[in-house]
Amino acid sequence: MSKIKIVLAEDEPSLGQILKESLETRGFLVYHAPNGKVAYDYYLQRNPDILVLDVMMPIKDGFTLAKEIRKENTSIPIIFLTAKSQTKDVLDGFDHGGNDYLKKPFSMEELIVRIKALLDRNEIKKDMSKIAIGNYIFNYTKQVLHISDEEVLLTNKESELLFHLSEKRNNVLDRSFILKKLWGNDDFFNARSMDVFITKLRKKLSKDTKIKIINVRGIGYKLTI
């Protein structure tokens, strides 16, 4: 069985080396890049399974790199490593194509759990190209909604959230569960972030008035059709 290939972009040499060695002792094949330009070259040359990108890097930062890669590849999982903790900074990361983020400092075990979770979800995506949601067709693989002749693009986080809502349609999606699964924990900061994404999804599904995303106070959200 071939090893999972990771492009790791981290400009701090000692941290990058520690992460590379730790991941490789757990069976991953890691290409460590000191900046975004080298990371992009590795992406083109090595055909990685997942990208782990530091946000603040010289030459080309993680957000810029992710945005460039998303123009040609909408499916490869991307995790951001960031010292930033403001809601806007995290939302910017998702809008630039990130699937997940880890705030520094973090444990190696947590990083590995996030990597494996994204790779598992990526396998599911391959078989989920046509999900009917009311009058919409949701292409989970390409992160797009279709209605009539219109195409509505989704960010990675919007697509993940809509997938789980559609899986539980007409039933409550537990708030704590989805926060831990997609955001890593269910703290207040992440809960606010999820609320923003729910609002965005409501707007993108608004052309079918039968579709509702209902807030079940204190419990979670319910997609009704």
C-alpha positions, -999 to 999 in steps of 0.1 A, spaced: 0 0 0 14 34 -10 21 60 16 -1 91 20 17 121 5 17 154 24 30 188 12 39 206 44 45 244 40 61 258 72 88 286 71 100 281 106 128 255 101 128 237 134 90 234 136 89 222 100 115 196 106 98 184 138 65 181 120 81 163 90 99 138 112 69 131 134 46 125 105 70 103 87 74 81 119 37 75 116 39 63 80 33 95 59 55 107 31 62 144 37 76 171 14 85 201 35 85 234 18 100 266 35 76 289 16 45 290 -6 64 290 -39 83 258 -31 51 243 -18 33 250 -51 62 234 -70 58 203 -48 21 203 -54 27 202 -91 55 176 -91 46 152 -63 8 147 -67 1 149 -29 -30 136 -11 -33 166 12 -18 200 19 -8 214 53 -1 251 49 12 277 73 -7 309 68 22 334 73 50 325 50 75 345 29 73 348 -9 38 334 -10 15 331 20 -8 301 27 -41 318 17 -26 330 -17 -13 295 -23 -46 278 -15 -65 302 -37 -42 294 -67 -45 257 -61 -83 258 -59 -85 273 -94 -74 239 -107 -82 215 -79 -114 218 -58 -110 184 -41 -76 182 -25 -79 187 13 -62 217 27 -54 224 64 -42 258 75 -17 262 104 -22 296 119 -13 318 149 -43 339 141 -75 335 162 -99 362 151 -132 350 135 -125 370 103 -91 355 98 -105 319 101 -134 327 78 -110 342 53 -91 309 54 -122 289 46 -131 313 18 -97 309 3 -103 271 0 -93 256 33 -111 226 47 -98 229 82 -74 249 104 -53 244 135 -43 272 158 -7 271 170 4 256 193 -12 222 185 -4 186 193 8 161 167 -20 138 176 -46 165 168 -29 172 134 -30 135 125 -66 131 135 -75 161 113 -55 148 83 -72 113 85 -107 128 89 -102 150 58 -89 121 38 -118 99 48 -143 126 38 -125 131 5 -131 94 -3 -168 98 4 -170 128 -19 -160 108 -49 -194 91 -49 -215 121 -40 -219 141 -72 -257 144 -74 -276 150 -42 -312 163 -46 -321 191 -22 -355 204 -32 -351 219 -67 -314 220 -63 -288 194 -73 -259 195 -49 -226 183 -64 -206 175 -33 -176 165 -53 -173 198 -71 -188 219 -43 -215 234 -65 -253 238 -63 -273 237 -96 -309 251 -100 -324 255 -134 -295 268 -155 -278 286 -126 -247 274 -108 -240 284 -72 -205 279 -60 -198 268 -24 -168 271 -2 -153 240 13 -168 246 47 -203 254 32 -201 222 12 -192 201 42 -219 216 63 -246 212 37 -236 176 31 -242 168 68 -274 188 69 -287 169 39 -277 135 54 -299 144 84 -326 161 64 -359 166 83 -340 156 115 -319 177 138 -282 179 132 -266 181 166 -248 214 171 -220 200 193 -214 170 170 -210 190 138 -188 217 155 -165 190 168 -164 172 134 -159 202 111 -143 228 135 -125 206 159 -143 217 191 -176 232 201 -164 264 218 -182 298 215 -157 310 189 -164 281 165 -201 283 172 -202 319 159 -183 308 128 -208 280 121 -237 305 125 -221 326 97 -219 296 74 -256 287 81 -266 322 71 -246 319 39 -262 285 30 -297 299 36 -290 327 11 -276 302 -15 -306 279 -12 -331 308 -12 -344 302 -48 -364 272 -35 -387 287 -9 -396 252 4 -361 247 17 -355 259 53 -326 256 77 -342 258 111 -324 267 142 -335 243 170 -324 264 200 -298 247 222 -298 216 201 -287 222 165 -300 228 130 -326 210 108 -328 211 70 -364 208 60 -377 204 24 
